[in-house]
Amino acid sequence: MFGFLKKKLSELKEKIIGKKEEQEEVEVSKREEIKETKKAEKETSERKKKQTKRRTGKPGKKPKKEERKTKAKKKEIKPESKKVEARVEEDHKREERKEQEEKKPKKEKILTKLKKLVSKKIKLSPEEIEDYLWDLELILLEADVAHEVAEDIISRLRDTLLEKEFSSKEDIFDQIVSELRKALLEMFPDPFNPLEAKSKPVVIMFIGPNGAGKTTTMAKLAKQLLDKGKSVIFAASDTFRAASIEQLEEHANKLGVRVIKHTYGADPAAVAYDAVQSAKAKGIDFVFIDTAGRQETNKNLLEELKKIKRVVEPDYIIYVDEGIAGNVILDRLKSFGDLEISGIILTKMDLDAKGGGAITAASLGIPILFIGLGQDYYDLKPFDKEEFISALLG
């Protein structure tokens, strides 16, 4: 699961830092440069020692004649005042310090040069950054991230990377991935769990395109509640699709859950209303309203959903769609926007190698609550954005 982005990012890394053979050549070149620097410093140091030895006969010591001259100069100085005498003394000390500094080994200078050589910072030009970000944008698009979402992510990275300095080519790649991780973490809203609501009954309306797995997802959530000792009732408000009521009843029979239903073609809002009233009368904890799967272009059916919302005033409206739907999720979510979606559940995530559908869904600021990972009732888990992004990027 989610192997696509890892593979593509690995290819981008190879482009940025080069192939293994090229990296080894750079390392060899750097080592040779360090050796040359050490050698040059050593030769300079030895040459100065020899010059000192020729003058004095002993390395590092002042010639006796020079010492006598210095002492003689000291004796000749007749300061006119204490200030002049102090200045002369200070000049003399400064000369001695200078001589001592010249005699010191050049290790510190060598270390400084080597440090600069090894830790030289890389500053990328705007053109280089654009080149890398263009590659990254293509990777996101190939991963089924919607175009406008990919552009927004790249824009966030661009502003940050222009200000950065890098220690190596590998660091360039690491920083790009790090900033991508931050951008995605900021994009995904923190999820909540509607099953932990305290009001009674909690009314949850499920919407989404046909075939996305709404009915099965309702059954999975009901199973979680039943395991915790909560009670659930189903409203068969999908009176449009053939066999939809039978499908819901099949799950209800397996779970031991009651279904409120009318005939096909009946008013879906009336079915939902009856289910809520029954739950209130019998002290049921949760009401799950199943609705007709529809395409975002079907305006009449969308108006039907709005009517259900007006009549029962659900606590939550949860949008269910396939994670593998990719970038088309964006248009679908926008078309359902008037319903004020509370959260998203993505199904069939076990079949998704790209993860772009989840990134696209999160871009509208609606939290992803659960992800479906199979057909079993227990194949539904709370969404963890950090775990998801780590699985996505490695």
NULUM-583714 format. One record per residue (C-alpha): x, y, z; residue in one letter. Coordinates in steps of 0.1 Angstrom, whole numbers, plus 5000, padded with zeros to 4 digits. Layout:
<sites>
XYZA;...
</sites>
This chain:
<sites>
500050005000M;501250354991F;504450234973G;504050474943F;505150794960L;508150624977K;509350494943K;508950834926K;510651014954L;513550774951S;513850864914E;513851234923L;516651174949K;518751004923E;518351304900K;519251554928I;522351384943I;523351174912G;523950804908K;526250614933K;529250624909E;528951004906E;528651044944Q;531850844949E;533751064924E;532651374944V;533851214976E;537251114961V;537651474948S;536851614982K;539351394999R;542051484975E;541351854980E;541651805018I;544951625013K;546351904992E;545252165018T;547051975046K;550151925025K;550352295016A;549952405052E;552652155063K;555152275037E;554552645047T;555052555084S;558252365078E;559652645056R;559152895083K;560852665109K;563852635086K;564153005081Q;564053055119T;566652785124K;569052945099R;568753285117R;569153155152T;570652805151G;567652695172K;564052685160P;561652905177G;564253115197K;565253475192K;568853545182P;570953665210K;572053975191K;568454075185E;567754025223E;570754245231R;569554505206K;566054495221T;567454535257K;569654825245A;566654995229K;564754955262K;567655125280K;567855405255E;564155495260I;563755785282K;560055865285P;559156215292E;556156105312S;554355805326K;551955795297K;554755785271V;556455505291E;553255305293A;552755345255R;556255225248V;555854925271E;552554835254E;554254855219D;556954635231H;554454375245K;552554385212R;555754305193E;556454015216E;552853885211R;553153905174K;556453715174E;554853445196Q;551853415173E;554153365143E;555953085162K;552652895169K;551852585148P;549252645121K;546952365133K;544052595141E;544252755106K;544352415090I;541352295110L;539452615100T;540152565064K;539152195065L;535952275083K;534952535057K;535852285029L;533752005044V;530752215056S;530452445026K;526852555023K;524852524990I;522452794980K;520152694952L;519152944925S;515453004919P;515852824886E;517252514903E;514452514929I;511852544901E;513452254883D;513152024914Y;509652154923L;508452094888W;509551724891D;507751704924L;504551854911E;504551594883L;505051324909I;502051444928L;499851464897L;500851104888E;499851004923A;496351124915D;496451444935V;494151704920A;495951974899H;494952274920E;495952084952V;499351994938A;499952354928E;499052474963D;501552224979I;504252324955I;503652694963S;504152635000R;507452454994L;508752714970R;508553004995D;510352795022T;513152645000L;514152984985L;515353085020E;517252765028K;520952675026E;521952315022F;525052125034S;525051875005S;523051754976K;521551484998E;520451745022D;518651924994I;516451614988F;515951555026D;514851915030Q;512351895001I;510851575016V;510751735050S;508952045038E;506551825018L;505851625050R;505151955069K;502852085042A;500751765042L;500551755080L;499252115079E;496752025051M;495051735069F;492651855096P;492651665129D;489951395128P;487251335154F;485251025162N;481451075157P;480850745175L;481850915208E;479051175207A;477051195239K;473651315227S;470851065223K;469950975196P;473051065175V;471751115139V;474351045112I;473551085075M;475750905050F;476151055015I;478350984985G;478550854949P;476950524939N;479050214945G;481450384970A;480550164999G;478150365020K;475950075031T;478849855040T;480550135059T;477450195079M;477449835089A;481049845099K;480450155121L;477349985136A;479449685145K;481949905164Q;479050055184L;477349725191L;480649585205D;480649885229K;477049805241G;475450085221K;472150045201S;471750145164V;468750175140I;469050205102F;466950425080A;466550295044A;466350635028S;467750504995D;464350444978T;465850514944F;468250224936R;466949874931A;467849624958A;469249894981S;466749825009I;467449445006E;471249515008Q;470749725040L;468449455055E;471049185049E;473649375070H;470949455096A;470049085100N;473648985105K;474149255131L;470849235148G;469849585139V;466349715131R;465649885098V;463050155092I;461850125056K;459150235031H;458450124996T;460650204966Y;459850554953G;458750674987A;459951005001D;463450945016P;463051235041A;459951065055A;461850745060V;464650925079A;462051115100Y;460350795110D;463650635120A;464550935142V;461150935159Q;461450555166S;464950605181A;463650875204K;460750665215A;462750345222K;465950515236G;468150405206I;471650555208D;472450605171F;470450655139V;472250575106F;470550715075I;471450545042D;470850765011T;470850694974A;474250684957G;474350954931R;476651134907Q;477551494915E;475751604883T;472351474894N;470751794907K;467351644916N;468951384938L;471151644955L;467951844963E;466551524979E;469551515002L;469051875012K;465451795021K;466551505044I;468951735061K;466151995067R;463751745080V;465951545105V;468751795112E;471451525115P;474251575140D;476851465114Y;476851435076I;479551185065I;480751165029Y;481850815018V;483950764987D;486650534974E;490250624982G;491250494947I;488950754931A;491950994931G;491651354920N;487951324910V;487051334947I;487651714946L;484851784922D;482451544940R;483151704974L;482652044960K;479251944945S;478151814979F;479452124996G;476052285003D;475351995027L;478152105050E;479951775052I;481251695088S;483751425079G;485051185052I;485350805051I;487550665024L;486950305013T;489050054994K;492350205008M;493849865008D;493849874970L;495350224968D;499050244959A;499150624954K;497350804982G;496451104961G;492651064968G;493251115005A;495451424999I;492851574976T;490051505000A;491851675029A;492551985008S;489052125014L;489652125052G;487251835059I;488651575083P;489151215072I;487551005100L;488050645090F;489550445062I;488250105049G;490749835044L;488549535033G;485049385034Q;485049245069D;483149435096Y;486449495114Y;488249635083D;487549995092L;490050195113K;490350555125P;492350775103F;495750875117D;497251155095K;500851115108E;500750735102E;499350785068F;501951045057I;504750835070S;503450535050A;503150765020L;506650925021L;508650665039G;
</sites>
